[in-house]
């Protein structure tokens, strides 16, 4: 349930990012969301007098910062400038498989063959959808999205591992603080090179959501869920995220869904049942 709550929180990320882009450029939006989240995280760490992580934990925190705080936000934001929310959501449906692969390599945990088969079916469905919607090839936005999911998979895997040693909120909090010098540069770069922000209601709501929930609050339950049931198994719950995001894209953004999008999403959701019932070998 904790991991599922994390998936629900993350499923609003792309629609909220689209709203934020109505008032802010991609670099400004990415920098602002991460800086704001880092300030809240630093305040929480100070309020609870959390000690510094151990020396051996900083490497994992650096990977979380790279994948979840730096790469995923900026690459997906750049992709959403030219790609629809629905298309981007289904492409990111590959993230659970990528996370399971990375986790198995890092921890030596070996999911069963049935697990890999179900995860593979979901991944194939996503790839077929992506290529068909791109006219038989990959667009620049797709390349941004694939880069984001690969790096985020490392961040998820390392974060899930670290959440067994410290509370999940501290994992993302330290990663945000660690990345603050870079995300501040993102924001300054955006303010200097992009058009001035056009601050409106949707832009503010979108920015606050991706900063406080997508970048910080959602990780509270997500990493805790990973620590409880394992990174590979928790990651497969994220197969439901594309379907949820498709629903929000229709309800809040008025997007038109290609017929293949909900079909693909339903296929990968069906794989969840198999992966959650599969045991490690």
VOGU-3710 file (C-alpha; in Angstrom, 3 decimals, decimal comma):
1> xxxxxxxxxx> 0,000/0,000/0,000  2,846/2,400/0,729  4,445/1,769/-2,651  1,027/2,089/-4,332  0,508/5,483/-2,675  3,866/6,535/-4,085  2,777/5,468/-7,572  -0,467/7,447/-7,189  1,502/10,544/-6,161  3,918/10,199/-9,077
11> xxxxxxxxxx> 1,106/9,629/-11,591  0,186/13,326/-11,365  3,745/14,440/-12,135  3,468/14,789/-15,912  0,147/16,707/-15,895  1,513/18,971/-13,154  4,687/19,529/-15,183  2,602/20,535/-18,208  0,820/23,079/-16,015  4,141/24,400/-14,709
21> xxxxxxxxxx> 5,426/24,811/-18,274  2,553/27,198/-18,991  4,312/29,787/-16,858  7,946/28,701/-16,635  10,625/27,525/-19,055  11,898/23,943/-18,674  15,161/24,873/-16,950  13,481/27,412/-14,683  10,731/24,946/-13,744  13,213/22,149/-13,036
31> xxxxxxxxxx> 15,496/24,356/-10,982  12,637/25,911/-9,023  10,989/22,582/-8,179  14,220/21,043/-6,918  15,427/24,113/-5,017  12,060/24,510/-3,295  11,990/20,812/-2,405  15,584/21,002/-1,126  14,757/23,934/1,158  11,807/22,036/2,637
41> xxxxxxxxxx> 13,962/18,913/2,997  16,754/20,843/4,727  14,240/22,370/7,141  12,905/18,897/7,987  16,381/17,478/8,512  17,246/20,357/10,821  13,932/20,245/12,705  14,361/16,550/13,480  18,111/16,926/14,133  18,953/14,158/11,712
51> xxxxxxxxxx> 22,659/13,231/11,856  24,807/13,195/8,741  24,703/9,943/6,740  27,543/7,476/7,119  30,479/7,769/4,762  29,545/4,639/2,838  25,990/5,958/2,261  27,008/9,093/0,348  27,731/7,192/-2,852  24,196/5,795/-2,949
61> xxxxxxxxxx> 22,763/9,223/-2,106  24,740/10,707/-4,989  23,110/8,185/-7,342  19,663/9,091/-5,993  20,487/12,764/-6,538  21,684/12,153/-10,095  18,783/9,954/-11,161  15,786/11,292/-9,212  16,677/14,932/-8,527  18,672/15,965/-11,606
71> xxxxxxxxxx> 18,231/13,703/-14,635  14,596/12,629/-14,425  13,068/16,077/-13,807  14,998/17,965/-16,493  14,865/15,257/-19,170  11,137/14,607/-18,765  10,417/18,338/-18,670  12,321/18,835/-21,917  10,457/15,890/-23,455  7,059/17,274/-22,460
81> xxxxxxxxxx> 7,692/20,388/-24,522  7,127/18,368/-27,713  5,579/15,102/-26,503  2,055/14,621/-25,184  1,488/13,621/-21,584  -0,154/10,366/-22,691  2,743/9,347/-24,939  5,364/10,245/-22,332  3,517/8,344/-19,604  3,467/5,113/-21,596
91> xxxxxxxxxx> 7,158/5,419/-22,544  8,051/5,797/-18,871  6,190/2,511/-18,387  9,577/0,916/-19,043  10,863/2,283/-15,727  9,704/-0,692/-13,601  11,627/-3,188/-15,731  14,713/-0,975/-15,759  14,535/-0,608/-11,984  14,178/-4,369/-11,464
101> xxxxxxxxxx> 17,202/-5,050/-13,681  19,378/-2,476/-11,929  18,277/-3,684/-8,496  19,061/-7,321/-9,319  22,542/-6,300/-10,442  23,238/-4,164/-7,402  21,815/-6,454/-4,714  22,113/-9,945/-6,191  18,372/-10,464/-5,614  17,010/-12,762/-8,347
111> xxxxxxxxxx> 13,289/-12,564/-9,164  11,697/-15,676/-10,651  11,410/-16,429/-14,360  7,691/-15,699/-14,246  8,475/-12,270/-12,834  10,884/-11,482/-15,675  8,451/-12,815/-18,273  5,624/-10,605/-17,042  7,894/-7,565/-16,744  9,254/-8,252/-20,226
121> xxxxxxxxxx> 5,765/-8,440/-21,751  4,955/-5,051/-20,280  8,216/-3,601/-21,597  7,649/-4,977/-25,110  4,155/-3,472/-25,168  5,616/-0,086/-24,253  8,338/-0,276/-26,928  5,829/-1,249/-29,635  3,578/1,635/-28,650  6,473/4,117/-28,624
131> xxxxxxxxxx> 7,760/3,166/-32,071  4,261/3,080/-33,611  3,443/6,545/-32,316  6,766/7,948/-33,543  6,248/6,893/-37,160  8,509/3,868/-36,927  11,386/5,641/-35,225  12,318/7,479/-32,044  11,807/11,213/-31,608  14,093/13,529/-29,656
141> xxxxxxxxxx> 11,518/13,536/-26,865  11,672/9,725/-26,747  15,451/9,864/-26,347  15,023/12,283/-23,439  12,467/9,950/-21,873  14,602/6,826/-22,272  17,600/8,629/-20,757  15,424/9,743/-17,859  14,087/6,276/-17,096  17,526/4,621/-17,182
151> xxxxxxxxxx> 19,082/7,109/-14,768  15,973/7,167/-12,575  16,104/3,360/-12,341  19,517/3,633/-10,681  18,145/6,296/-8,328  15,159/4,131/-7,392  17,280/1,036/-6,835  19,831/2,837/-4,674  17,115/4,691/-2,790  15,242/1,479/-2,047
161> xxxxxxxxxx> 18,451/-0,094/-0,760  19,280/2,909/1,436  15,724/2,975/2,816  16,580/-0,246/4,667  19,255/1,686/6,562  17,516/5,036/7,138  13,931/6,352/6,849  12,848/6,820/3,251  12,190/10,548/3,646  15,775/11,055/4,808
171> xxxxxxxxxx> 17,064/9,344/1,661  15,378/11,799/-0,677  15,975/14,720/1,695  19,752/14,222/1,708  19,738/13,652/-2,064  17,912/16,968/-2,578  20,354/18,814/-0,338  23,306/17,165/-2,066  22,023/18,244/-5,493  21,115/21,789/-4,401
181> xxxxxxxxxx> 24,200/23,523/-5,880  23,459/21,999/-9,299  19,699/22,577/-9,228  20,298/26,197/-8,226  22,450/26,561/-11,354  19,585/25,037/-13,389  17,255/27,718/-12,071  19,650/30,600/-12,683  20,407/29,315/-16,194  16,691/29,202/-16,943
191> xxxxxxxxxx> 16,040/32,703/-15,631  18,886/34,096/-17,753  18,243/32,239/-21,020  14,475/31,639/-21,062  11,596/34,121/-21,479  10,404/35,762/-18,239  7,967/33,596/-16,268  4,252/34,153/-16,840  2,899/33,354/-13,416  -0,651/32,039/-13,407
201> xxxxxxxxxx> -2,779/29,787/-11,278  -2,104/26,549/-13,157  1,626/27,269/-13,367  1,877/27,839/-9,613  -0,197/24,766/-8,726  1,827/22,613/-11,124  5,147/23,877/-9,777  4,126/23,395/-6,148  2,930/19,853/-6,842  6,090/18,692/-8,595
211> xxxxxxxxxx> 8,217/20,358/-5,912  6,442/19,245/-2,748  4,924/15,911/-3,836  6,701/14,575/-6,934  10,153/15,656/-5,782  9,839/15,112/-2,044  6,611/13,941/-0,403  5,880/11,026/-2,740  9,255/9,502/-1,962  8,313/9,166/1,736
221> xxxxxxxxxx> 5,977/6,266/1,034  7,684/5,075/-2,159  11,076/4,323/-0,608  9,483/2,930/2,562  7,393/0,574/0,428  10,502/-0,501/-1,468  12,299/-1,240/1,776  9,378/-3,380/2,995  8,711/-5,578/-0,070  11,897/-5,237/-2,099
231> xxxxxxxxxx> 12,892/-2,904/-4,934  12,025/-5,253/-7,806  8,556/-6,125/-6,557  7,689/-2,544/-5,573  8,900/-1,207/-8,903  6,427/-3,377/-10,816  3,532/-1,610/-9,096  4,616/1,361/-11,166  3,292/-0,429/-14,227  -0,036/1,100/-13,175
241> xxxxxxxxxx> 1,350/4,615/-13,362  0,917/5,080/-17,149  -2,774/4,193/-16,946  -3,335/6,610/-14,075  -1,468/9,386/-15,886  -3,549/8,765/-19,017  -6,688/9,296/-16,940  -5,358/12,572/-15,485  -4,276/13,729/-18,976  -7,849/13,374/-20,215
251> xxxxxxxxxx> -9,519/14,849/-17,120  -7,191/17,780/-16,448  -5,479/18,508/-19,775  -8,176/17,523/-22,257  -5,747/15,427/-24,280  -6,958/13,066/-26,987  -5,768/9,531/-26,412  -4,592/7,407/-29,331  -6,412/4,080/-29,308  -3,178/2,211/-28,617
261> xxxxxxxxxx> -2,409/4,162/-25,432  -5,064/2,725/-23,085  -4,658/-0,725/-24,643  -0,918/-0,644/-23,936  -1,476/0,647/-20,432  -3,970/-2,125/-19,679  -1,521/-4,757/-20,908  1,185/-3,567/-18,540  -1,280/-3,254/-15,669  -2,205/-6,884/-16,223
271> xxxxxxxxxx> 1,442/-7,791/-15,719  1,293/-6,418/-12,172  -0,779/-9,337/-10,997  1,854/-11,788/-12,210  4,860/-9,896/-10,847  3,277/-9,429/-7,415  2,549/-13,160/-7,171  5,987/-14,203/-8,324  8,552/-15,261/-5,769  12,278/-14,932/-5,874
281> x> 14,253/-17,887/-7,138
//
